[in-house]
Amino acid sequence: MDWRVWTYLGFGTALVVTFLWIIIHYYRPQRKKNVETPKYRMLEDDE
């Protein structure tokens, strides 16, 4: 195998791992709570 094949394979693997990390990080239950709380707080009436 040529060094270009290993480079493309490594780059492709890095992209897949990065994409999966972003998906897992975004859809964690702890993150959802932190994202949803300010949204509902903004809709509450000020007294």
N, C-alpha and C positions, 0 to 999 in steps of 0.2 A: 504494500500500500504506500502511496505517495504521501508526502507531508501535507499536501493540500487536502487530501481526504480526511486526515486526522484533524486538521484545522476546522474544516466544515462540520465534521462530526462533533467536535468539542463545542463549537459555536452554537450549533443546533441544540445540543444537550443543555447548554447554559440558558438558551432562550426558553426551552420547555420548563426547566427548573424554576426560572424567574417567573414565568407565567403562572405556574402552579402555586408558587409562594404568594403571589399577588392575590390569586383567587382565594386561597386558604385564609390569608390575612384579612381580606375584606369581608368574608362571610362568617367569621368567628362570632359566636353568640355574645361575647363580652363587647366586641366592637359595635354590634347592632344596638346594644343598650346605650352606648355612648353617643351614637349617631342619632338615635330616635329621640332622646330626652330633650335636646335643644329645640327640635322641630315642634314638639308639643308645647314646650314652654313659650315659644314665640306666639302660639295661637291663644294662649290664656289672656284674659282681660287683666289690665292693670288696675289696681284699686288704690 
